[in-house]
């Protein structure tokens, strides 16, 4: 797994403190993106929380996910959560070290009081002393929240005094991209009232680790609750690695409902799902990869968007029109850009690969945020995409109506068929996954040639490292 180290610098540690005016929670920010450009320590909010105890529990749940691996637990994980100000809400996001769980706490407008929410994205410091302090909040006495430096500190303090070296594995970058693409295909499948949600979540296994996976698990809505089923009957939702929902227990006693999202059940293969705790003025959502040992980074949902120059050009246009919206309206973007809704969605997927948009299952809409990644890095570390470009560059693709043939580097000829817009292949990858983890390199190469989205010369210049 390729890693890089990014210096995440804060002016001081985040802290929960008491003063004559009451308790104050200061969350310190690092360098981030804002409408004014990059800022060293942007300030997104200063005001009160309407439900301090619930917010503290939600922040701890997001921090729990950032600090743990649900697979190969003996390895350490550490990634400071990301915070985004969208004008009417604050979003706190994190990814588990194993890349299989994505967590997001949306503190909505009713959860905030007495301050305007800014626009932008940055990392936020959640250190161990702060975690201990947040866990001791036992009442809903007034709590002032500041996201960013003190107002005077913006102009009077020079230089950081706290610096962390945060590992940024490429799997995490690809995971953020894949999670939002997969969630875009989810629908609401069930909603449990508070009592049933508590009963259901508390009955889940607490174990995990390498030996925890015993095959796909499924649950089906029944009389206001969820009951287990041995197969994906109509209406069933996959619950892959149920022990990975443990972070939701932080907020159980505050939840009014549990909402479950997922794709339509089709076949026996496990699929991803999202689990949302409805809280006073906020939502906590955990999105689970299809298996505890299978991170989002290998799902391949973004490959088609990355493979075309059209999507890259459209993404450049759409990126200019984004304005840190909490809900991106595809039809409005289509009207503003002159593109079709389908091309706008493909462009948003492309922007998601560089962390510039996320997807909110509760509102079935994309939202604007900026992560410190770039789409070229995603392409560079995606072996199927690199291999497809190499095949195109080598002239290994021949088209013949609905059939394409690809001569691989070992001399084997693979046949790619177009069946109602879905490309199948005669290779072992397709035989194993049947499209469940995105297209194979041969299907990608055929799609590139068909769309004219990867010229031979471009393929030669962009391939780095040969065919896999």
Secondary structure, DSSP 8 states (H G I E B T S, - for coil): ----EEEEEESS--EEEEETTEEEEEE-EEEEEETTEEESS---EEEEESSHHHHHHHHHHHHHHHT--SSSTTS------EEEEESS-EEEEEE-TTS-EEEEEEE-GGGEESS---EEEEEE---HHHHHHHHT--S---EEEEESS-TTHHHH--S-SEEEEEE--HHHHHHHHHHHHHHTT-EEEEEEEHHHHHHHHHTS----STT---S--EEEEETTEEEEESS--TTEEE--SGGGGGGGGGGGGG-SEEEEEE----SSS---EEEEEEETTEEEEEEE-SBTTB-GGGS-TTHHHHT-HHHHHHHHHHHHH----SSB-HHHHHHHH---HHHHHHHHHHHHTTTSEEEETTTTEEEE---S--HHHHHHT-HHHHHHHHHHHTT-EEEETTEEEEE-TTS-EEEEEEETTEEEESSHHHHHHTTTT---HHHHHHHHHHHT-S-HHHHHHH--S---
